[in-house]
Amino acid sequence: MFDRHAVAVHRHPARRVGTVVADDLTSENILSARRTATQAAERAERTGEGRCPRRVGAG
C-alpha cells in the first residue's frame, strides 16, 4: 500500500508544510488507512459481510 500511494499522499502536505513534516504526516496517514482496512476486513470476516456468492458456470 505504501509504495503505491506514498507519493500522492505526500505531495499535498509537502507543499503546505514542507517535506519533513509531510514525511511524518504521510506515515501516519498510511498507517491509519492500513489499520482501518484491517479492522474492516476483520469485521467482514466475523459478520460475513462483503461475501459475494460464487457464480456458477462463470469462467
C-alpha positions in Angstrom: 0.0 0.0 0.0 2.7 2.4 1.0 4.7 2.1 -2.3 1.5 2.6 -4.4 0.2 5.7 -2.6 3.0 7.4 -0.7 3.9 9.9 -3.4 0.4 11.1 -3.9 -0.3 11.3 -0.2 2.9 13.1 0.5 2.5 15.7 -2.3 -0.2 17.9 -0.7 1.3 18.3 2.8 4.7 18.8 1.3 3.5 21.9 -0.5 1.7 23.2 2.6 4.1 22.4 5.5 7.4 21.2 4.0 8.9 17.8 3.4 10.0 17.0 6.9 6.5 17.4 8.4 5.0 15.8 5.3 7.1 12.7 5.9 5.5 12.2 9.3 2.0 13.0 8.1 2.3 10.6 5.2 3.5 7.8 7.5 0.6 8.5 9.9 -1.9 8.6 7.1 -0.8 5.3 5.5 -0.7 3.6 8.9 -4.2 4.8 9.7 -5.5 3.6 6.4 -3.9 0.2 6.9 -5.4 0.0 10.4 -8.9 0.9 9.1 -8.6 -1.7 6.2 -7.5 -4.4 8.6 -10.4 -3.6 11.0 -12.9 -3.6 8.2 -11.6 -7.0 6.9 -11.8 -8.5 10.4 -15.3 -7.2 10.9 -16.4 -8.6 7.5 -14.9 -11.9 8.3 -16.8 -12.1 11.7 -20.1 -11.0 10.3 -20.0 -12.5 6.8 -20.5 -9.1 5.2 -18.8 -8.5 1.9 -19.0 -12.0 0.7 -20.3 -12.5 -2.8 -21.9 -15.7 -3.9 -20.0 -17.7 -6.4 -21.2 -17.5 -9.9 -22.0 -20.9 -11.2 -20.7 -21.6 -14.7 -18.6 -18.4 -14.8 -15.3 -18.8 -16.3 
